[in-house]
Amino acid sequence: MTQKANLRVRFGVLACISFVGLGWLISNSLRPIQSKKDTNRENLQRAAVKEGSGMAKDPITPEEILNMLRKAKARGMYMRGELPLEGPKAQRLADVLYQNLIDERTQRALNNAIADEYSALGSQSLLLKREQNGWDKKRDRLLATHLEGREWGALFFGELQCPHPEPYQPEDDINLAIERDRQRFQSAIPDFPMLGRNWDSYTDVWYRPEEITSLRDECLEVQSSAKDPRSLNAVGKLISACDEALKSKLGLLLASE
């Protein structure tokens, strides 16, 4: 497995963990499961949330994926279906989940190579929350909208002219390559530090309650000159989310899907 493939896995894991894991925290149930493959993937995502805050170390091998599932089950986490955690079946399950993550990231790279220059895959749900982690049933809520990938791309790659990630080479250090992309992206828009925090469409972004006004001001500035309807949709959604956050005195989480 090359470093490039490992990088794809890291991003893929974060993407699938963030979306389904947050859904579990909200309602302790997820979207209807359509297949055994989806059920197993859901269990992995639940396990990642159960492991704690933000995945300090992402699973990048089949064995790490399997260990995550084992730890979560040992702690009493509910899992759907009959999930094998030992023996050949468990190893096959981990291999399949691992390959799914690689395939997802590879497909994203291929699509970006052939799509228009402002495209981006994925999307981000908008959630109002008291704290970044956990879920306050009385106050936290999921907004009935999300930032679509094409809107994200039009805003950042189009309107703000942020650079696309550089191609990764087999000899690249994964962590250094990721950090390099983040710095290049954010340095392209120094006047928009709040928006610059959202440097990848597959990243979760947290804005504390006291940061919402700054984020809203940046979006208003972009809105005043934006021409692309997709960019206008993106900042419009963010401004509306900021308005709701300010009224509720909550923070805003952009949760990668």
Beta strands, then each sheet from edge to edge (+ up, - down):
strand 1: 123-129
strand 2: 141-148
strand 3: 205-207
strand 4: 251-256
sheet 1: 2+ 1- 4+ 3-
end
